[in-house]
Amino acid sequence: MGNSTHSISFVLRNCNPFVTFISVFLFLLFILSVEKLYSNNDEEKNFPKSLELYTDGLIEGLMRDRNVPGVTLNIVNSEGILLMKGYGTANMDENKPVNAETTLFRIASVSKTFVWTAAMMLVDRGLLDLNRDVNDYLVNFQVSEAWNEPVTMNHLMAHRAGFEEVFAVFTIRDNDPRPLHELLALHEPRRVFPPGHRQSYSNWGTALAAQVIEDIAGKPFEEFFNDEILKPLGIHSTFLAQVSLLPDTLTERVANSYKFVKGRHQMEKVGEFGPYAPSGRIVSTASDIGRWMRFHLNSGELDGIRLMSEETHNLMLSRSFDDSPYTHDDAHGFSNLNRMGFETFEHGGFIDGFLSNFILVPELDMGVFISQNRAAEAASLFMIVPEKIIQFVADYKGISPEKSPKQFSEEAKPNDLSPPWGTYLSNRRVFTTLAALYGALSPIKVKPAEDEGLIISSGGNTVYYFPVKGLQDIYENNRGTRIAFIRDQKGKVQAFKGFYGATYERQPWWRTRDFLMVSYISAFLLSITTLLGAWRRAAKTGTRKLLSISIIPLISSVGMILFMVITILTISRMLGLSAADLLEYPPGIIPVFRFMAWVVALSALISLLIIPKSWNHKNWSLWRKIHFTVFFLTLGMVTFNMWQWRVLFGAMI
């Protein structure tokens, strides 16, 4: 020790001071680098544990609060798994826990990500042109002509083909022997918007895309799915075959779904999809979906297996339509939006009580998949957890989201155009059949706030949106979700978009739920007063033969009261329908509802014919004549509503 000290002292005394300073500086820098290296290694080692502790507390707390039986989760980066775990129960009767590696969850519309990826694989091979008419590829049926414009795969992937919603997709049994192309032709929905004009999420459109893939590949879609996607990527517990047709060894692994009724969990009904399965009937494990997310985080490659070029995958994660650059839209099948300040590519899914979310965050090199086996008011869990995890990972790594330059590059514009206040309806609804009434019952109302912001109300939820500085007609809430209003050439607001899977069209006053309710309530109250008036007159004059002109208001009043009761029962039944219930659609009350609508319509017509006679009737008072005329007008309003919502003249399904 003494010799060493002496040697160092000798060196320091005899070295150039400048050289000595540099040597000491480099030595200290080396020490600091080593310390930082070990510190970083410790931080990297602690990250998985910190993530697990945080996620455990978050999920377990939300599960208790929302009475969710089971959750399966996988958080990955491009290299591997960050956290994969099952929580709670997959089967409450057998007390079977959720296992992220083996428990199968119905991932619903997350299934569509496989359809869109298969389409891009064909693009990569030069077999599919995204901008070509899909009829050029279809073998056994053709999409009907409309709007003098073809439907392309780009339209289908962006949900912009213009199709109305169609319930028939959910009415097919798993063992239905008909091929997909036959059902597509049978259930083809009407194209209510020109292609590319509006976004409207479509299960039928996705099934059409699967048929295009099948016809190009020359093999059933399920075979393409298994042989060219699952097997190469080592995804072994993912099945397109309907659950009811799987062998017992696999059905035992499928989690049950539940609803919470009167303080107890009850099994949910399970729907069927038949040949429409590619649109939303895949069952899978969190483990398998983790590999699927890694494939996309690695730009189309996993463990040395590449299914499409990086260039094609980059195309997949881009938008074909950029008419709403500041809000949510679709990027070739993936929902492209902003969460917690980060750009994400994702897809949600909901069916049979299962809720799933699949989110890729390239900027953080991470993917989150979560699925739960209870829906209803517990729905927010599968939305809250991914957002909280994204925020946790970003904070832990010290990564702050960068604002996109395009969001702030424009100068402030005066918003002096007409305001957007009003009632809006989603495009993702039925337009041409009796089920159109279902869409009328779910309006979104936009109202002014006290400041320059606005308030959006829907289904009992109210959210405040503030205007984004520098961007006209763009508003944002405190979670970073943006909406954009769309105006016509005259500057009048037509619609807004920004919510998942649809555009919301502004409605005139006569095409709103409020007008529907006013017409119903007015006709109902006038029916009551008509009957009370008849009872009062009968009490005064005694029983005597009624003239035909007096009978008509009485019959109309009874018919309207019965129609009101039937309508309430029908709406209650319709609002409670699940995908499984649609297998028996239409429910028995629907034909009764339609029959009573025709009774009211006939009453309105007959009343119109006898109004002149009533005003010439000597025994009728002025008040009675006015009352009968107003009653006729309310019956006419009800009839008009039944016509415009396709209860009259529209098909059942």
C-alpha positions as CSV (number, residue, x, y, z in Angstrom):
1,M,0.0,0.0,0.0
2,G,2.8,2.3,0.9
3,N,4.7,1.6,-2.3
4,S,1.6,2.3,-4.3
5,T,1.0,5.6,-2.6
6,H,4.6,6.6,-3.1
7,S,4.4,5.7,-6.8
8,I,1.3,7.8,-7.3
9,S,2.9,10.8,-5.5
10,F,6.0,10.4,-7.7
11,V,3.9,10.5,-10.9
12,L,1.9,13.5,-9.8
13,R,5.1,15.4,-8.9
14,N,6.8,14.7,-12.1
15,C,3.9,14.9,-14.7
16,N,2.9,18.0,-16.6
17,P,0.0,19.7,-14.7
18,F,-2.1,19.8,-17.8
19,V,-1.7,16.1,-18.5
20,T,-2.4,15.4,-14.8
21,F,-5.7,17.4,-15.0
22,I,-6.8,15.6,-18.2
23,S,-6.0,12.2,-16.6
24,V,-8.0,12.9,-13.4
25,F,-10.9,14.3,-15.5
26,L,-11.1,11.2,-17.7
27,F,-10.8,8.9,-14.6
28,L,-13.7,10.7,-12.9
29,L,-15.8,10.6,-16.1
30,F,-15.1,6.8,-16.3
31,I,-16.3,6.4,-12.7
32,L,-19.5,8.4,-13.4
33,S,-20.2,6.4,-16.6
34,V,-19.9,3.1,-14.7
35,E,-22.2,4.4,-12.0
36,K,-24.8,5.6,-14.5
37,L,-24.5,2.2,-16.3
38,Y,-25.3,0.3,-13.1
39,S,-28.0,2.8,-12.3
40,N,-29.6,2.3,-15.7
41,N,-29.3,-1.4,-15.3
42,D,-31.0,-1.2,-11.9
43,E,-33.7,1.0,-13.4
44,E,-34.3,-1.5,-16.3
45,K,-34.4,-4.4,-13.8
46,N,-36.9,-2.6,-11.6
47,F,-39.2,-1.5,-14.4
48,P,-41.0,-4.8,-14.9
49,K,-41.7,-5.1,-11.2
50,S,-42.8,-1.5,-10.9
51,L,-45.1,-2.0,-13.9
52,E,-46.6,-5.1,-12.4
53,L,-47.2,-3.6,-9.0
54,Y,-48.9,-0.5,-10.6
55,T,-51.0,-2.6,-13.0
56,D,-52.0,-5.1,-10.3
57,G,-53.4,-2.3,-8.1
58,L,-55.1,-0.6,-11.0
59,I,-56.8,-3.6,-12.4
60,E,-57.8,-5.3,-9.2
61,G,-59.2,-2.0,-7.9
62,L,-61.3,-1.5,-11.0
63,M,-62.5,-5.1,-11.0
64,R,-63.8,-4.8,-7.5
65,D,-65.4,-1.4,-8.2
66,R,-67.1,-2.6,-11.4
67,N,-67.8,-6.2,-10.4
68,V,-65.7,-7.6,-13.3
69,P,-65.1,-11.4,-12.8
70,G,-62.0,-11.8,-15.0
71,V,-59.4,-9.9,-17.0
72,T,-56.6,-11.1,-19.3
73,L,-53.7,-8.7,-20.1
74,N,-50.5,-8.6,-22.1
75,I,-48.1,-5.6,-22.4
76,V,-45.3,-6.1,-24.8
77,N,-42.6,-4.2,-26.7
78,S,-41.0,-5.2,-30.0
79,E,-38.5,-7.6,-28.2
80,G,-40.8,-9.5,-25.9
81,I,-43.3,-9.5,-23.0
82,L,-43.3,-6.7,-20.4
83,L,-46.2,-8.0,-18.4
84,M,-48.6,-10.9,-19.1
85,K,-51.1,-11.8,-16.5
86,G,-54.6,-13.1,-15.8
87,Y,-56.8,-11.6,-13.1
88,G,-59.9,-13.0,-11.5
89,T,-62.2,-15.8,-12.7
90,A,-62.8,-17.3,-16.2
91,N,-65.6,-19.6,-14.9
92,M,-67.3,-18.7,-11.7
93,D,-69.2,-22.0,-11.3
94,E,-66.0,-23.9,-11.4
95,N,-63.9,-21.2,-9.8
96,K,-61.5,-21.4,-12.7
97,P,-58.9,-18.6,-12.7
98,V,-58.0,-16.6,-15.8
99,N,-54.7,-17.8,-17.3
100,A,-53.2,-15.4,-19.8
101,E,-51.4,-18.2,-21.6
102,T,-54.3,-20.7,-21.9
103,T,-57.7,-19.0,-21.2
104,L,-59.5,-18.1,-24.5
105,F,-61.4,-14.8,-24.6
106,R,-63.8,-13.8,-27.4
107,I,-61.9,-10.8,-28.9
108,A,-64.8,-9.6,-31.0
109,S,-63.9,-7.0,-33.5
110,V,-60.2,-7.2,-32.7
111,S,-60.6,-10.1,-35.1
112,K,-60.8,-7.5,-37.9
113,T,-57.1,-6.8,-37.5
114,F,-56.3,-10.2,-39.0
115,V,-58.6,-9.5,-42.0
116,W,-56.9,-6.2,-42.7
117,T,-53.5,-7.6,-42.3
118,A,-54.3,-10.4,-44.7
119,A,-55.4,-7.8,-47.2
120,M,-52.1,-6.0,-46.9
121,M,-50.2,-9.2,-47.4
122,L,-51.9,-9.6,-50.8
123,V,-51.1,-6.0,-51.6
124,D,-47.4,-6.8,-50.7
125,R,-47.6,-9.7,-53.2
126,G,-49.0,-7.5,-55.9
127,L,-52.3,-9.4,-56.0
128,L,-54.5,-6.7,-54.6
129,D,-54.8,-3.0,-55.6
130,L,-56.4,-1.0,-52.8
131,N,-57.9,1.5,-55.2
132,R,-59.5,-1.0,-57.6
133,D,-63.2,-1.9,-57.7
134,V,-63.7,-5.0,-55.4
135,N,-66.1,-6.4,-58.0
136,D,-63.0,-7.0,-60.2
137,Y,-61.9,-9.6,-57.6
138,L,-65.2,-11.1,-56.5
139,V,-66.1,-14.4,-58.1
140,N,-69.6,-15.4,-57.0
141,F,-71.5,-12.2,-56.5
142,Q,-71.1,-8.5,-57.2
143,V,-71.7,-5.4,-55.0
144,S,-74.6,-3.5,-56.3
145,E,-74.1,-0.3,-58.3
146,A,-74.7,3.0,-56.4
147,W,-73.6,6.6,-56.6
148,N,-71.8,5.8,-59.9
149,E,-68.7,5.0,-57.9
150,P,-67.1,1.6,-57.1
151,V,-66.3,0.3,-53.6
152,T,-62.6,-0.4,-53.1
153,M,-60.6,-2.1,-50.5
154,N,-59.4,1.3,-49.3
155,H,-63.1,2.2,-48.7
156,L,-63.7,-1.0,-46.7
157,M,-60.5,-0.6,-44.6
158,A,-61.5,2.9,-43.7
159,H,-65.2,2.0,-43.2
160,R,-66.1,4.5,-45.8
161,A,-67.9,2.3,-48.4
162,G,-71.2,4.1,-47.4
163,F,-73.1,1.0,-46.2
164,E,-75.8,1.3,-43.7
165,E,-75.8,-0.9,-40.6
166,V,-77.4,-4.3,-41.0
167,F,-78.6,-6.6,-38.2
168,A,-78.7,-9.6,-40.4
169,V,-75.0,-10.3,-39.8
170,F,-76.0,-11.4,-36.2
171,T,-78.9,-13.6,-37.2
172,I,-76.8,-16.5,-38.7
173,R,-76.2,-19.7,-36.8
174,D,-72.7,-21.1,-36.5
175,N,-73.7,-24.3,-38.3
176,D,-75.3,-22.5,-41.3
177,P,-74.2,-24.4,-44.4
178,R,-74.4,-21.5,-46.8
179,P,-71.1,-20.0,-48.0
180,L,-70.2,-16.5,-47.1
181,H,-70.7,-15.1,-50.6
182,E,-74.3,-16.3,-50.6
183,L,-75.0,-14.6,-47.3
184,L,-73.3,-11.4,-48.5
185,A,-75.6,-11.3,-51.5
186,L,-78.7,-12.0,-49.4
187,H,-77.9,-9.4,-46.7
188,E,-76.3,-6.7,-48.8
189,P,-77.1,-3.3,-47.1
190,R,-78.0,-0.2,-49.0
191,R,-75.2,2.3,-49.7
192,V,-76.6,5.5,-48.1
193,F,-73.5,7.6,-48.7
194,P,-71.1,7.9,-51.6
195,P,-67.9,5.9,-51.1
196,G,-65.3,7.9,-49.2
197,H,-67.8,10.5,-48.1
198,R,-68.5,9.4,-44.5
199,Q,-67.1,7.0,-42.0
200,S,-69.5,4.3,-40.8
201,Y,-68.2,1.1,-39.2
202,S,-69.5,-2.0,-41.0
203,N,-69.3,-5.7,-40.0
204,W,-70.8,-6.6,-43.4
205,G,-68.1,-4.6,-45.1
206,T,-65.4,-6.5,-43.2
207,A,-66.9,-9.8,-44.2
208,L,-66.9,-8.5,-47.8
209,A,-63.2,-7.8,-47.5
210,A,-62.7,-11.4,-46.2
211,Q,-64.5,-12.7,-49.3
212,V,-62.3,-10.6,-51.6
213,I,-59.2,-12.1,-49.8
214,E,-60.7,-15.6,-50.2
215,D,-61.4,-15.1,-53.9
216,I,-57.9,-13.7,-54.6
217,A,-56.1,-16.4,-52.6
218,G,-58.2,-19.2,-54.1
219,K,-58.8,-20.7,-50.7
220,P,-61.2,-20.3,-47.8
221,F,-60.4,-17.3,-45.6
222,E,-60.0,-19.5,-42.6
223,E,-57.4,-21.6,-44.4
224,F,-55.5,-18.5,-45.4
225,F,-55.7,-17.2,-41.8
226,N,-54.4,-20.5,-40.3
227,D,-51.7,-21.4,-42.9
228,E,-50.3,-18.0,-43.8
229,I,-50.7,-16.0,-40.6
230,L,-51.0,-18.1,-37.5
231,K,-48.6,-21.0,-38.3
232,P,-45.7,-18.9,-39.5
233,L,-45.9,-16.5,-36.5
234,G,-46.2,-19.3,-33.9
235,I,-49.7,-18.3,-32.8
236,H,-51.1,-21.6,-31.6
237,S,-54.2,-20.7,-29.5
238,T,-56.2,-18.5,-31.8
239,F,-59.2,-19.9,-33.6
240,L,-61.6,-18.5,-36.2
241,A,-63.9,-21.5,-36.0
242,Q,-67.0,-20.6,-34.1
243,V,-66.9,-21.6,-30.4
244,S,-69.9,-23.9,-30.7
245,L,-68.1,-25.9,-33.3
246,L,-64.8,-26.2,-31.4
247,P,-63.8,-29.6,-29.7
248,D,-64.5,-29.9,-26.0
249,T,-60.8,-29.7,-25.2
250,L,-60.9,-26.1,-26.5
251,T,-64.4,-25.0,-25.4
252,E,-63.3,-25.8,-21.8
253,R,-60.7,-23.1,-22.1
254,V,-63.1,-20.4,-23.3
255,A,-64.0,-17.9,-20.5
256,N,-67.6,-17.4,-19.7
257,S,-69.0,-13.9,-19.8
258,Y,-71.3,-12.4,-17.2
259,K,-73.8,-9.7,-16.4
260,F,-74.4,-8.2,-13.0
261,V,-78.1,-8.4,-12.0
262,K,-79.5,-7.7,-8.6
263,G,-76.2,-8.0,-6.9
264,R,-75.3,-11.3,-8.6
265,H,-73.3,-12.4,-11.6
266,Q,-75.3,-14.2,-14.3
267,M,-74.1,-15.9,-17.4
268,E,-74.4,-13.8,-20.6
269,K,-76.1,-15.3,-23.7
270,V,-73.7,-16.2,-26.5
271,G,-74.5,-15.1,-30.0
272,E,-73.4,-16.8,-33.3
273,F,-72.0,-15.5,-36.5
274,G,-71.8,-18.4,-38.9
275,P,-69.8,-17.6,-42.0
276,Y,-69.6,-13.9,-40.9
277,A,-67.0,-15.0,-38.3
278,P,-64.0,-13.0,-39.8
279,S,-65.8,-9.8,-38.7
280,G,-65.7,-10.6,-35.0
281,R,-65.7,-14.3,-33.9
282,I,-62.0,-15.1,-33.2
283,V,-61.2,-16.5,-29.7
284,S,-57.6,-16.1,-28.5
285,T,-55.3,-15.8,-25.5
286,A,-53.5,-12.8,-24.2
287,S,-50.3,-14.7,-25.0
288,D,-51.2,-15.1,-28.7
289,I,-52.3,-11.5,-29.1
290,G,-49.0,-10.4,-27.5
291,R,-47.2,-12.1,-30.4
292,W,-49.6,-10.4,-32.8
293,M,-48.8,-7.0,-31.3
294,R,-45.1,-7.6,-31.5
295,F,-45.5,-8.6,-35.2
296,H,-47.0,-5.1,-35.9
297,L,-44.5,-3.3,-33.6
298,N,-41.7,-4.9,-35.7
299,S,-43.3,-3.6,-39.0
300,G,-44.6,-7.0,-40.3
301,E,-41.9,-9.3,-38.9
302,L,-41.7,-11.6,-35.8
303,D,-38.8,-13.8,-34.7
304,G,-37.2,-13.7,-38.2
305,I,-40.5,-14.4,-40.0
306,R,-41.6,-11.5,-42.3
307,L,-45.1,-11.6,-43.7
308,M,-45.0,-8.3,-45.5
309,S,-42.4,-5.7,-46.4
310,E,-41.7,-2.9,-44.0
311,E,-42.8,-0.5,-46.7
312,T,-46.2,-2.2,-47.0
313,H,-46.6,-2.2,-43.2
314,N,-45.8,1.5,-43.1
315,L,-48.5,2.0,-45.6
316,M,-50.9,0.0,-43.4
317,L,-50.2,2.4,-40.6
318,S,-51.1,5.4,-42.7
319,R,-54.5,7.0,-43.6
320,S,-56.0,6.7,-47.0
321,F,-58.3,9.6,-46.3
322,D,-56.8,12.7,-44.6
323,D,-59.9,14.9,-44.6
324,S,-59.8,15.0,-40.7
325,P,-56.1,15.2,-39.8
326,Y,-56.7,16.5,-36.3
327,T,-59.1,13.8,-35.2
328,H,-59.6,10.1,-35.1
329,D,-59.7,8.2,-38.3
330,D,-58.8,4.7,-39.7
331,A,-55.4,3.7,-41.0
332,H,-56.0,0.7,-43.2
333,G,-58.1,-1.0,-40.6
334,F,-56.5,0.3,-37.5
335,S,-58.1,3.1,-35.6
336,N,-55.6,5.9,-35.6
337,L,-56.0,8.4,-32.8
338,N,-54.3,10.2,-29.9
339,R,-54.1,8.8,-26.4
340,M,-52.4,10.6,-23.6
341,G,-50.6,12.7,-26.2
342,F,-49.2,9.7,-28.1
343,E,-50.3,8.5,-31.6
344,T,-51.9,5.0,-31.3
345,F,-53.1,2.3,-33.7
346,E,-55.7,0.2,-32.1
347,H,-58.9,-1.8,-32.4
348,G,-61.6,-2.4,-29.8
349,G,-64.1,-5.3,-29.7
350,F,-67.4,-5.9,-27.9
351,I,-69.6,-9.0,-28.1
352,D,-71.5,-11.4,-25.8
353,G,-70.4,-9.5,-22.7
354,F,-66.7,-9.5,-23.7
355,L,-64.8,-6.2,-24.1
356,S,-61.4,-6.1,-25.6
357,N,-58.8,-3.5,-26.5
358,F,-55.8,-3.8,-28.7
359,I,-53.5,-0.7,-28.7
360,L,-50.1,-0.1,-30.3
361,V,-48.0,2.9,-29.3
362,P,-45.0,3.0,-31.6
363,E,-43.4,6.0,-30.0
364,L,-43.1,4.0,-26.7
365,D,-42.4,0.8,-28.5
366,M,-45.2,-0.9,-26.7
367,G,-48.5,-2.7,-27.2
368,V,-51.3,-3.3,-24.7
369,F,-54.0,-6.0,-25.0
370,I,-56.8,-6.3,-22.5
371,S,-60.0,-8.3,-22.4
372,Q,-62.7,-8.6,-19.8
373,N,-65.6,-10.9,-19.4
374,R,-68.3,-8.4,-18.3
375,A,-69.7,-5.4,-20.1
376,A,-72.5,-3.0,-19.2
377,E,-71.5,-0.2,-16.8
378,A,-68.1,-2.0,-16.3
379,A,-67.1,-1.0,-19.9
380,S,-64.8,1.8,-18.8
381,L,-62.2,-0.7,-17.4
382,F,-60.9,-1.8,-20.7
383,M,-60.5,1.9,-21.7
384,I,-59.0,3.2,-18.5
385,V,-56.4,0.5,-18.0
386,P,-54.5,0.9,-21.3
387,E,-54.5,4.7,-20.9
388,K,-53.1,4.6,-17.4
389,I,-50.5,2.0,-18.5
390,I,-49.4,4.2,-21.4
391,Q,-49.1,7.2,-19.0
392,F,-47.1,5.1,-16.5
393,V,-44.7,3.8,-19.0
394,A,-44.1,7.3,-20.5
395,D,-43.6,8.8,-17.1
396,Y,-41.3,6.0,-16.0
397,K,-39.1,6.4,-19.1
398,G,-39.3,10.1,-19.0
399,I,-40.8,10.4,-22.4
400,S,-43.1,13.3,-23.1
401,P,-45.4,13.3,-26.2
402,E,-44.4,15.7,-28.9
403,K,-47.1,17.8,-30.3
404,S,-47.5,17.3,-34.0
405,P,-46.5,20.4,-35.9
406,K,-49.5,20.2,-38.1
407,Q,-51.7,20.8,-35.0
408,F,-50.2,24.2,-34.4
409,S,-48.9,25.4,-37.8
410,E,-52.0,27.2,-38.8
411,E,-52.7,30.8,-37.7
412,A,-55.7,31.4,-35.5
413,K,-58.9,31.7,-37.4
414,P,-62.0,33.6,-36.3
415,N,-64.8,31.2,-35.6
416,D,-67.5,33.5,-36.9
417,L,-69.4,30.9,-38.8
418,S,-72.8,29.5,-37.7
419,P,-72.5,27.6,-34.4
420,P,-72.7,23.8,-34.3
421,W,-75.4,23.5,-31.7
422,G,-78.0,20.8,-32.4
423,T,-78.9,17.2,-32.4
424,Y,-76.7,14.6,-34.1
425,L,-77.2,10.9,-35.0
426,S,-74.5,8.3,-35.7
427,N,-74.1,7.1,-39.3
428,R,-73.6,3.7,-37.9
429,R,-77.3,2.9,-37.9
430,V,-80.0,1.3,-40.0
431,F,-81.6,3.6,-42.6
432,T,-84.0,1.5,-44.6
433,T,-85.7,-1.0,-42.3
434,L,-87.9,-0.9,-39.2
435,A,-84.7,-1.0,-37.1
436,A,-84.1,2.6,-38.2
437,L,-86.1,3.6,-35.1
438,Y,-83.4,2.1,-33.0
439,G,-80.9,4.8,-34.2
440,A,-83.3,7.6,-33.4
441,L,-83.3,6.6,-29.7
442,S,-79.5,7.4,-29.3
443,P,-79.0,11.1,-30.2
444,I,-76.0,13.2,-29.3
445,K,-76.7,16.8,-28.3
446,V,-74.3,19.6,-28.8
447,K,-74.9,22.8,-26.7
448,P,-72.9,25.9,-26.0
449,A,-70.9,26.2,-22.7
450,E,-70.6,29.4,-20.8
451,D,-67.2,30.2,-22.4
452,E,-66.2,29.4,-26.0
453,G,-66.4,25.7,-25.5
454,L,-69.3,23.3,-26.0
455,I,-71.0,20.5,-24.1
456,I,-71.7,17.1,-25.7
457,S,-74.4,14.9,-24.1
458,S,-75.2,11.3,-24.9
459,G,-76.7,8.5,-23.0
460,G,-76.6,10.4,-19.7
461,N,-73.0,11.3,-20.1
462,T,-71.9,15.0,-20.5
463,V,-68.4,16.0,-21.6
464,Y,-67.0,19.5,-22.0
465,Y,-64.9,20.3,-25.1
466,F,-62.8,23.5,-25.5
467,P,-61.8,25.0,-28.9
468,V,-58.3,24.2,-30.0
469,K,-56.3,27.4,-30.5
470,G,-55.5,28.1,-34.1
471,L,-57.9,25.5,-35.6
472,Q,-61.4,26.3,-36.7
473,D,-64.2,23.9,-35.7
474,I,-61.8,21.6,-33.8
475,Y,-62.6,20.9,-30.1
476,E,-60.8,18.8,-27.5
477,N,-61.7,17.3,-24.1
478,N,-59.5,16.9,-21.1
479,R,-58.4,13.4,-22.2
480,G,-57.1,14.7,-25.5
481,T,-60.0,13.4,-27.6
482,R,-60.7,15.7,-30.5
483,I,-63.8,16.2,-32.6
484,A,-64.0,18.1,-35.9
485,F,-67.1,19.7,-37.3
486,I,-67.8,19.4,-41.1
487,R,-69.4,22.2,-43.0
488,D,-70.9,22.4,-46.4
489,Q,-69.9,24.9,-49.1
490,K,-72.2,27.6,-47.5
491,G,-70.6,27.2,-44.1
492,K,-73.4,25.3,-42.5
493,V,-72.5,22.5,-40.1
494,Q,-73.4,19.1,-41.5
495,A,-71.7,16.7,-39.2
496,F,-68.9,16.0,-36.8
497,K,-66.4,13.2,-36.4
498,G,-63.8,12.1,-33.9
499,F,-65.6,9.4,-32.0
500,Y,-64.8,5.8,-32.8
501,G,-66.2,4.3,-36.0
502,A,-68.7,6.8,-37.2
503,T,-69.6,10.3,-38.4
504,Y,-72.4,12.1,-36.6
505,E,-74.9,13.9,-38.9
506,R,-76.7,17.0,-37.7
507,Q,-80.5,16.5,-37.8
508,P,-83.3,18.9,-38.5
509,W,-85.8,19.4,-35.7
510,W,-88.4,17.2,-37.3
511,R,-85.9,14.3,-37.4
512,T,-85.0,14.1,-33.7
513,R,-86.0,12.0,-30.7
514,D,-87.5,15.1,-29.1
515,F,-90.0,15.6,-32.0
516,L,-90.8,11.9,-31.9
517,M,-91.6,12.1,-28.1
518,V,-93.6,15.3,-28.4
519,S,-95.8,13.8,-31.1
520,Y,-96.3,10.6,-29.1
521,I,-97.1,12.4,-25.8
522,S,-99.4,14.9,-27.5
523,A,-101.4,12.2,-29.2
524,F,-101.6,10.2,-26.1
525,L,-102.8,13.1,-23.9
526,L,-105.4,14.1,-26.5
527,S,-106.5,10.5,-26.7
528,I,-107.1,10.6,-22.9
529,T,-109.0,13.9,-23.1
530,T,-111.1,12.6,-26.0
531,L,-112.2,9.5,-24.0
532,L,-112.9,11.7,-20.9
533,G,-115.0,14.0,-23.0
534,A,-117.0,11.1,-24.4
535,W,-117.5,9.7,-20.9
536,R,-118.7,13.1,-19.6
537,R,-121.2,13.5,-22.5
538,A,-122.4,10.0,-22.0
539,A,-123.0,10.7,-18.3
540,K,-125.1,13.8,-19.2
541,T,-127.1,12.4,-22.1
542,G,-127.3,8.8,-21.2
543,T,-126.7,5.8,-23.5
544,R,-127.8,6.5,-27.0
545,K,-126.7,5.5,-30.5
546,L,-123.5,7.2,-31.5
547,L,-123.1,8.7,-34.9
548,S,-120.2,7.5,-37.0
549,I,-118.5,10.8,-36.8
550,S,-118.3,10.4,-33.0
551,I,-117.1,6.9,-33.1
552,I,-114.0,7.7,-35.2
553,P,-112.3,9.8,-32.5
554,L,-113.1,7.2,-29.9
555,I,-111.6,4.3,-31.9
556,S,-108.6,6.5,-32.8
557,S,-108.1,7.3,-29.1
558,V,-108.2,3.7,-28.0
559,G,-105.8,2.8,-30.9
560,M,-103.3,5.5,-29.9
561,I,-103.3,4.5,-26.2
562,L,-102.7,0.9,-27.1
563,F,-100.0,1.9,-29.6
564,M,-98.3,4.0,-26.8
565,V,-98.2,0.9,-24.5
566,I,-96.9,-1.3,-27.3
567,T,-94.3,1.2,-28.3
568,I,-92.9,1.4,-24.7
569,L,-92.7,-2.4,-24.5
570,T,-91.1,-2.5,-28.0
571,I,-88.5,0.1,-27.2
572,S,-87.7,-1.6,-23.9
573,R,-87.2,-4.9,-25.8
574,M,-85.1,-3.3,-28.5
575,L,-82.8,-1.5,-26.1
576,G,-82.2,-4.8,-24.3
577,L,-81.3,-6.9,-27.3
578,S,-77.9,-8.6,-27.3
579,A,-76.1,-10.2,-30.2
580,A,-77.5,-13.5,-29.0
581,D,-81.0,-12.2,-29.1
582,L,-80.7,-11.2,-32.7
583,L,-80.6,-14.9,-33.6
584,E,-84.3,-14.8,-33.0
585,Y,-84.9,-11.4,-34.5
586,P,-87.4,-9.9,-34.9
587,P,-88.9,-10.5,-31.4
588,G,-92.6,-11.3,-31.4
589,I,-93.6,-7.8,-30.3
590,I,-92.2,-6.2,-33.4
591,P,-95.1,-7.4,-35.7
592,V,-97.6,-6.2,-33.2
593,F,-95.9,-2.8,-33.0
594,R,-96.0,-2.5,-36.8
595,F,-99.7,-3.5,-36.9
596,M,-100.6,-0.9,-34.3
597,A,-98.6,1.7,-36.3
598,W,-100.8,1.0,-39.3
599,V,-103.9,1.3,-37.1
600,V,-102.8,4.8,-36.0
601,A,-102.0,5.7,-39.6
602,L,-105.4,4.6,-40.8
603,S,-107.1,6.5,-38.0
604,A,-105.2,9.6,-39.0
605,L,-106.3,9.2,-42.6
606,I,-110.0,8.6,-41.7
607,S,-109.8,11.6,-39.3
608,L,-108.5,13.8,-42.2
609,L,-111.5,12.8,-44.3
610,I,-114.1,13.6,-41.7
611,I,-112.6,16.9,-40.4
612,P,-114.7,19.0,-42.8
613,K,-117.8,17.2,-41.7
614,S,-117.0,17.7,-38.0
615,W,-116.7,21.5,-38.5
616,N,-120.2,21.4,-40.1
617,H,-121.7,19.3,-37.3
618,K,-124.3,21.3,-35.5
619,N,-124.1,19.4,-32.2
620,W,-120.3,19.9,-31.8
621,S,-119.1,22.8,-29.8
622,L,-116.2,25.0,-31.1
623,W,-113.9,23.6,-28.5
624,R,-114.7,20.0,-29.5
625,K,-114.1,20.8,-33.2
626,I,-110.7,22.4,-32.3
627,H,-109.8,19.5,-30.0
628,F,-110.6,16.9,-32.7
629,T,-108.6,18.9,-35.3
630,V,-105.5,19.1,-33.1
631,F,-105.9,15.4,-32.2
632,F,-105.8,14.6,-35.9
633,L,-102.7,16.7,-36.3
634,T,-100.9,14.8,-33.6
635,L,-102.0,11.5,-35.1
636,G,-100.5,12.8,-38.3
637,M,-97.2,13.7,-36.6
638,V,-97.1,10.2,-35.1
639,T,-97.8,8.7,-38.6
640,F,-95.1,10.9,-40.1
641,N,-92.6,9.7,-37.6
642,M,-93.4,6.1,-38.1
643,W,-92.9,6.6,-41.8
644,Q,-89.6,8.5,-41.5
645,W,-88.2,5.9,-39.1
646,R,-89.4,3.1,-41.4
647,V,-91.8,1.5,-39.1
648,L,-94.3,1.9,-41.9
649,F,-93.1,0.6,-45.3
650,G,-89.7,-0.6,-44.1
651,A,-88.6,-4.2,-44.1
652,M,-88.5,-6.1,-40.8
653,I,-84.8,-6.6,-41.0
